[in-house]
Amino acid sequence: MLGHRHRPPSPNHSMISDSAPLSATRVGIVGSGFMARGVAQVITSHGMKLGPVLTRRPVQSAFRFPVPSEFTNEIDELIEKSDLVLECSGDPIHATEVVAKALEAGLPVVTMNSEFHITTGSWFVGKGLLTEGEGDQPGCLAALRREALAMGFQPLVYGNVKGFLNHSPTRSDMEYFSAKQGTSLSQTTSFTDGTKLQIEQAFVANAFDTDIYRAGLLGPAAESIEEGAETLAGVADMHGTPISDYILLPGSGAVFIAARHDGFHRPYLSYMKMGDGPYYTLTKNYHLCHLEVVKTVKDVLLLGAEGKLMDNSAAPRISVGAIAKRDLKPGTLIDQAIGSFDIRGEAIEIAEAPDHVPIGLLKNARIARSVSRGQNLSMEDVEIPDSMARDLWQKIVRKASAKAA
């Protein structure tokens, strides 16, 4: 039982009445790092109140927030003093506990945390208002999808653009770029080794009920987004169903949708410089995480359930499995697999590897038996600490395996 006043969700899970102004809304933030600082500034600049900031660091730490902020280590305090929770910790295990309590208390939750969704987010679908926000690549693809469907396009590919990929970057390189970019070492490493990309595209596949063409995705190199999109559209056409994937294109950070359209519109689309078909590429060439997530926050507060953007679906088919970057001996401690120098992640079909280790669960875990470089880890290869996230994952994978059978 929560140690605060329980607020049952309304039928549409909206916490803001029709007459309540956004200026009276308290947005509590989960996380106190680089992204949370930016989000705090944007929330207040849009006239909303900043609720507590939930952190696992001592509350007296130098957080360098750009606006006056109240820090707390207590989930209950966050929930009691918030009207909406914005989760951007990047930690799927911690986020699972926070989201569970927030939804139980009837609060809407907006996330910038694909890692959480692909690990345990499916468990919470239908248990309250939970949505990923616009800003990160999945949320931007969801918004682009809305536009595409509204215009009558039939998506074939939900695509991400990766500018650089190195499955095993060196620590010295990652420390340099971490300091240069202002992001954590683990974030920088997960971006570089492709883990973050795999998580995002697995999330997209589940959200939009699409396939992945193969484990680890295709990721063809391309000279332009249009070229890469056309290549993947041909694959999806041959496959017979839409796919989630990415292309390698140095210097770019876009998302795109490759789609078909009704033949009647072909001359119109050609006239409007969309090409001669049969595939058309819709592109968003930026994703401005902290600046864009406020759009979803406002949608949820003003529209309730109608403001929801995306979730991992109640019946996911895709996960992100853990792969060893190097030979690992029994007893090796994995502090955090996402963004580590021991493990990286690849998108896989749950039905094909029901005993795989989801990379989001590997935190403070130990290797139980020898693992070779490049090996996909199974549950027998690791000792994973007990947590709500682990318990929920076991329920999710049992449900997914039963459905596949």
URUR-V989098 format. One record per helix or strand of 2 or more residues. SS is the DSSP state (A for helix, B for strand). FROM is the first residue (numbers start at 1). TO is the last residue. If there is no record, write none. Layout:
# URUR-V989098
ss: [SS:SS]
from: [FROM:FROM]
to: [TO:TO]
This chain:
# URUR-V989098
ss: [A:B:A:B:B:A:B:A:B:A:A:B:A:B:A:A:A:B:A:B:B:A:B:A:B:B:B:A:A:B:A:B:A]
from: [22:26:34:49:71:75:84:92:108:114:121:130:137:154:171:185:195:220:225:243:255:263:280:289:318:333:343:350:359:363:379:382:388]
to: [24:30:45:54:72:80:87:104:111:119:124:132:150:162:181:192:207:221:239:248:260:271:284:307:324:336:349:352:361:367:381:383:404]
